């Protein structure tokens, strides 16, 4: 089913629903058939023209009495033909006038309905825009506050990190100083130890020499004592 056929079917359905009292509006037909407004409007112009042709009636004009009294069959036939021709012309003119008037009226109604629909849609869109703008403004404000809090926390964390780095560097410097002091103390202790070892070595050497001298002295004293005892015994004899 093409677009025009769908529009005509929807228009016939709506026209039958209102008992053929008035032509349906383009807006209602478009909603029912689901076709775009330009296509629906073009198809509805053709549909209205067909409906006006189907409901148009020829004008009935009676033969004047004077003509009837003049009364000849040929003249009556001629008058009837003239009436028929003029009636057809009048019917065509009336049909064209009615069609244009109906189309203009329907177009005006459709334009008014379309304008009202667009105005309602615009009002709805404006309300949605205002609501969206309000919610967006609230969301932007909330995001700005959250961003401010995040920046504050970030700056606080950065300050804390800088303070921690400074403390770490100070601790490292203190550790380096302590290490240097420890190395100096170790060097001093090594020097003292070496000096002690050297001193002990000298003392041991001196003690060994003293012990040797003491042994020599003891041995000499023992010899002298034996000699003394020998001399004492001889003197006693």
C-alpha positions as CSV (number, residue, x, y, z in Angstrom):
1,X,0.0,0.0,0.0
2,X,1.5,3.3,-1.1
3,X,1.4,6.6,0.9
4,X,-1.5,8.1,-1.0
5,X,-3.6,5.0,-0.6
6,X,-2.9,4.9,3.2
7,X,-3.9,8.5,3.5
8,X,-7.2,8.0,1.6
9,X,-8.0,4.9,3.7
10,X,-7.4,6.8,6.9
11,X,-9.5,9.8,5.6
12,X,-12.3,7.4,4.6
13,X,-12.3,5.8,8.0
14,X,-12.5,9.2,9.8
15,X,-15.1,10.5,7.4
16,X,-17.3,7.5,8.0
17,X,-16.7,7.8,11.8
18,X,-18.3,11.3,11.8
19,X,-21.1,10.0,9.6
20,X,-19.8,12.1,6.6
21,X,-20.8,15.3,8.3
22,X,-17.4,17.0,7.9
23,X,-14.1,16.3,6.3
24,X,-11.4,15.0,8.6
25,X,-8.5,17.2,9.5
26,X,-5.1,16.6,8.0
27,X,-3.6,16.4,11.4
28,X,-6.0,13.6,12.5
29,X,-5.4,11.7,9.2
30,X,-1.7,12.0,9.6
31,X,-1.9,10.6,13.1
32,X,-4.0,7.7,12.0
33,X,-2.0,6.7,8.9
34,X,1.5,7.6,10.2
35,X,2.5,9.5,7.1
36,X,4.4,12.8,7.0
37,X,2.5,16.1,6.9
38,X,3.5,17.2,3.3
39,X,2.5,13.8,1.8
40,X,-0.7,13.7,3.9
41,X,-1.6,17.3,2.8
42,X,-1.1,16.5,-0.9
43,X,-3.1,13.3,-0.7
44,X,-5.9,15.0,1.3
45,X,-6.3,17.7,-1.5
46,X,-7.0,14.9,-4.0
47,X,-9.3,13.1,-1.6
48,X,-11.3,16.2,-0.9
49,X,-11.7,16.9,-4.6
50,X,-13.0,13.4,-5.2
51,X,-15.4,13.7,-2.4
52,X,-16.7,17.1,-3.6
53,X,-17.3,15.6,-7.1
54,X,-19.2,12.7,-5.7
55,X,-21.6,14.8,-3.6
56,X,-22.1,17.7,-6.1
57,X,-25.7,18.0,-7.5
58,X,-26.8,19.7,-10.7
59,X,-29.0,22.9,-10.4
60,X,-32.6,22.4,-11.4
61,X,-34.1,25.3,-13.3
62,X,-37.8,25.3,-14.3
63,X,-38.9,26.4,-17.8
64,X,-40.7,29.8,-17.6
65,X,-44.4,29.8,-18.2
66,X,-44.1,32.2,-21.1
67,X,-41.8,29.9,-22.9
68,X,-44.1,27.0,-22.2
69,X,-47.0,29.0,-23.6
70,X,-45.0,29.8,-26.7
71,X,-44.9,26.1,-26.8
72,X,-43.4,24.3,-29.6
73,X,-41.7,21.1,-29.2
74,X,-38.6,22.2,-30.9
75,X,-38.3,25.3,-28.8
76,X,-38.9,23.2,-25.7
77,X,-36.1,20.8,-26.7
78,X,-33.8,23.7,-27.5
79,X,-34.6,25.3,-24.2
80,X,-34.0,22.0,-22.4
81,X,-30.7,21.6,-24.2
82,X,-29.8,25.2,-23.2
83,X,-30.8,24.6,-19.7
84,X,-28.8,21.3,-19.6
85,X,-25.7,23.1,-20.9
86,X,-26.1,26.0,-18.6
87,X,-26.9,23.6,-15.7
88,X,-23.7,21.7,-16.4
89,X,-21.8,24.9,-16.5
90,X,-23.3,26.1,-13.3
91,X,-22.7,22.7,-11.7
92,X,-19.1,22.7,-12.8
93,X,-18.7,26.3,-11.6
94,X,-20.5,25.5,-8.3
95,X,-18.5,22.4,-7.9
96,X,-15.2,24.2,-8.5
97,X,-16.2,27.0,-6.2
98,X,-17.4,24.5,-3.4
99,X,-14.2,22.5,-3.9
100,X,-12.0,25.5,-3.6
101,X,-14.0,26.8,-0.6
102,X,-13.9,23.5,1.1
103,X,-10.2,23.0,0.4
104,X,-9.5,26.5,1.6
105,X,-11.6,26.0,4.8
106,X,-10.0,22.6,5.4
107,X,-6.6,24.0,4.8
108,X,-7.3,26.9,7.2
109,X,-8.6,24.4,9.8
110,X,-5.5,22.2,9.2
111,X,-3.2,25.2,9.5
112,X,-4.9,26.3,12.7
113,X,-4.8,22.8,14.0
114,X,-1.2,22.4,12.9
115,X,-0.3,25.8,14.5
116,X,-2.1,24.8,17.7
117,X,-0.3,21.5,17.7
118,X,3.0,23.1,17.0
119,X,2.3,25.7,19.7
120,X,1.5,22.9,22.2
121,X,4.6,21.0,21.1
122,X,6.6,24.2,21.4
123,X,5.2,24.8,24.9
124,X,6.0,21.2,25.9
125,X,9.5,21.6,24.5
126,X,9.9,24.9,26.3
127,X,8.8,23.3,29.5
128,X,11.1,20.4,28.9
129,X,13.9,22.9,28.1
130,X,13.3,24.8,31.2
131,X,13.2,21.7,33.3
132,X,16.3,20.4,31.6
133,X,18.0,23.8,32.1
134,X,17.0,23.8,35.7
135,X,18.2,20.3,36.3
136,X,21.4,21.0,34.2
137,X,22.0,24.2,36.3
138,X,21.6,22.1,39.5
139,X,23.8,19.4,38.1
140,X,26.4,22.0,37.1
141,X,26.3,23.6,40.5
142,X,26.6,20.2,42.2
143,X,29.5,19.3,39.9
144,X,31.2,22.6,40.6
145,X,30.8,22.0,44.3
146,X,32.1,18.5,44.0
147,X,35.0,19.7,41.8
148,X,35.8,22.3,44.4
149,X,35.8,19.7,47.2
150,X,38.0,17.4,45.0
151,X,40.4,20.3,44.4
152,X,40.5,21.1,48.1
153,X,41.1,17.5,49.0
154,X,43.7,17.3,46.2
155,X,45.5,20.3,47.5
156,X,45.4,19.0,51.0
157,X,46.7,15.6,49.9
158,X,49.4,17.4,47.9
159,X,50.4,19.4,50.9
160,X,50.4,16.3,53.1
161,X,52.5,14.5,50.4
162,X,54.9,17.4,50.2
163,X,55.2,17.4,54.0
164,X,55.7,13.6,54.1
165,X,58.4,14.0,51.4
166,X,60.1,16.7,53.3
167,X,60.0,14.6,56.5
168,X,61.4,11.6,54.5
169,X,64.2,13.7,53.0
170,X,64.9,15.1,56.5
171,X,64.9,11.5,57.9
172,X,67.2,10.4,55.1
173,X,69.5,13.3,55.8
174,X,69.5,12.5,59.5
175,X,70.2,8.8,58.7
176,X,73.1,9.9,56.5
177,X,74.4,12.1,59.3
178,X,74.0,9.2,61.7
179,X,75.7,6.8,59.3
180,X,78.6,9.3,58.9
181,X,78.8,9.7,62.7
182,X,78.6,5.9,63.1
183,X,81.4,5.5,60.6
184,X,83.5,8.1,62.5
185,X,82.8,6.4,65.8
186,X,83.7,3.1,64.2
187,X,86.9,4.6,62.9
188,X,87.7,6.1,66.3
189,X,86.9,2.8,68.0
190,X,89.2,1.0,65.5
191,X,91.9,3.5,66.2
192,X,91.4,3.1,69.9
193,X,91.4,-0.7,69.5
194,X,94.5,-0.7,67.4
195,X,96.2,1.6,69.9
196,X,95.1,-0.8,72.7
197,X,96.3,-3.8,70.8
198,X,99.6,-2.0,70.2
199,X,99.8,-0.9,73.8
200,X,99.0,-4.4,75.0
201,X,101.6,-5.8,72.7
202,X,104.2,-3.5,74.1
203,X,103.1,-4.3,77.7
204,X,103.2,-8.0,76.9
205,X,106.7,-7.5,75.4
206,X,107.8,-5.6,78.5
207,X,106.1,-8.1,80.8
208,X,107.8,-11.0,79.0
209,X,111.1,-9.1,79.3
210,X,110.5,-8.5,83.0
211,X,109.6,-12.1,83.5
212,X,112.7,-13.1,81.8
213,X,114.7,-10.7,84.0
214,X,112.9,-12.0,87.0
215,X,113.8,-15.6,86.2
216,X,117.3,-14.6,85.7
217,X,117.3,-12.8,89.0
218,X,115.7,-15.7,90.7
219,X,118.2,-18.1,89.3
220,X,121.0,-15.7,90.2
221,X,119.6,-15.3,93.7
222,X,119.4,-19.1,94.0
223,X,123.0,-19.4,93.0
224,X,124.0,-16.7,95.4
225,X,122.0,-18.3,98.2
226,X,123.6,-21.7,97.5
227,X,127.0,-20.0,97.5
228,X,126.1,-18.3,100.7
229,X,125.0,-21.5,102.3
230,X,128.2,-23.1,101.2
231,X,130.3,-20.2,102.5
232,X,128.3,-20.3,105.7
233,X,129.0,-23.9,106.2
234,X,132.7,-23.5,105.5
235,X,132.9,-20.6,107.9
236,X,131.1,-22.6,110.6
237,X,133.6,-25.5,110.2
